[in-house]
Amino acid sequence: MSDTVIYIIGTLGNILFGFKSLFQVIECYKKKSTKGLSLGMLLADFGGNVACAYFIFATTGFKLFPQYINYGFATLWLIVLFIQMFKYRHNKGDTDGVQFTLRVGRDRI
């Protein structure tokens, strides 16, 4: 297989992988709920995206540019999901979602 074909396949795969979370963003937006989303999964996914993008840049520079499409868009959608978790936290039916409360002594902020 030629390098061009391999590069095209890799680019398409990275675009698809980078947009995988977009479907979850759309679903949460339609339902106005993030019920069932795990904060731990989102944090691990976010940290993994940032760490892998840094690793690729540090070791290859921009030679693997399609990977930046992947990590860039995947990280963008994760940030949107974090915002949705915060925005929809008080919606009915979202009671098992993440509670964003900060306790200081006995008071909640």
Legacy VTK file of the C-alpha trace (Angstrom):
# vtk DataFile Version 3.0
C-alpha trace
ASCII
DATASET POLYDATA
POINTS 109 float
0.000 0.000 0.000
1.335 3.449 -0.819
2.193 6.019 1.832
-0.567 8.285 0.514
-3.260 5.631 1.002
-1.956 4.855 4.480
-1.958 8.574 5.347
-5.555 8.966 4.057
-6.752 5.952 6.074
-4.990 7.260 9.167
-6.456 10.724 8.716
-9.999 9.359 8.301
-9.567 7.175 11.378
-8.331 10.115 13.421
-11.232 12.301 12.285
-13.756 9.598 13.216
-12.090 9.024 16.583
-11.861 12.757 17.236
-15.587 13.189 16.665
-16.745 10.176 18.689
-17.686 12.285 21.696
-19.677 14.720 19.557
-22.539 12.221 19.465
-22.610 12.163 23.278
-22.586 15.979 23.357
-25.597 16.042 21.014
-27.432 13.407 23.069
-26.845 15.293 26.329
-27.989 18.516 24.691
-31.217 16.931 23.424
-32.019 15.423 26.836
-30.648 18.384 28.828
-29.090 15.759 31.060
-25.723 14.118 31.619
-27.190 11.252 33.607
-24.978 8.211 33.354
-21.786 10.041 32.420
-18.834 9.275 34.650
-16.732 12.236 35.757
-13.809 9.849 36.264
-14.056 8.642 32.665
-14.159 12.203 31.353
-11.169 13.251 33.457
-9.148 10.189 32.402
-10.077 10.733 28.750
-9.122 14.421 28.958
-5.799 13.674 30.671
-5.041 10.911 28.178
-5.753 13.176 25.214
-3.503 15.935 26.510
-0.683 13.548 27.502
-0.746 11.655 24.190
-0.826 14.865 22.139
2.156 16.176 24.097
4.027 12.890 23.640
3.444 12.861 19.884
4.497 16.503 19.548
7.598 16.007 21.714
8.742 12.928 19.795
7.704 13.671 16.200
6.771 17.343 15.965
4.092 17.847 13.344
4.904 14.722 11.319
1.777 13.009 12.641
-0.576 15.945 12.068
-3.741 13.774 11.764
-3.281 12.812 15.410
-3.757 16.455 16.364
-7.131 16.431 14.623
-8.038 13.452 16.798
-6.812 14.830 20.105
-7.889 18.392 19.371
-11.517 17.595 18.598
-11.780 14.848 21.225
-10.556 17.302 23.864
-12.931 20.002 22.616
-15.947 17.684 22.946
-14.812 16.607 26.421
-14.682 20.254 27.499
-18.229 20.688 26.162
-19.319 17.598 28.159
-17.765 19.090 31.327
-19.735 22.288 30.700
-22.913 20.277 30.134
-22.354 18.361 33.391
-22.143 21.642 35.242
-25.037 23.277 33.358
-27.483 20.359 33.615
-26.612 19.315 37.187
-29.927 20.592 38.606
-32.200 19.162 35.913
-34.838 16.647 36.955
-33.683 13.096 36.318
-30.036 14.028 36.638
-29.855 13.275 40.359
-27.235 10.543 40.037
-24.985 12.861 38.051
-22.038 14.757 39.424
-22.782 17.146 42.257
-20.637 20.253 42.019
-20.512 21.342 45.636
-17.602 22.601 47.611
-17.753 22.069 51.344
-15.999 24.491 53.614
-16.477 23.391 57.167
-20.214 22.779 57.489
-21.271 25.276 54.850
-21.739 24.619 51.164
-20.677 27.134 48.616
LINES 1 110
109 0 1 2 3 4 5 6 7 8 9 10 11 12 13 14 15 16 17 18 19 20 21 22 23 24 25 26 27 28 29 30 31 32 33 34 35 36 37 38 39 40 41 42 43 44 45 46 47 48 49 50 51 52 53 54 55 56 57 58 59 60 61 62 63 64 65 66 67 68 69 70 71 72 73 74 75 76 77 78 79 80 81 82 83 84 85 86 87 88 89 90 91 92 93 94 95 96 97 98 99 100 101 102 103 104 105 106 107 108
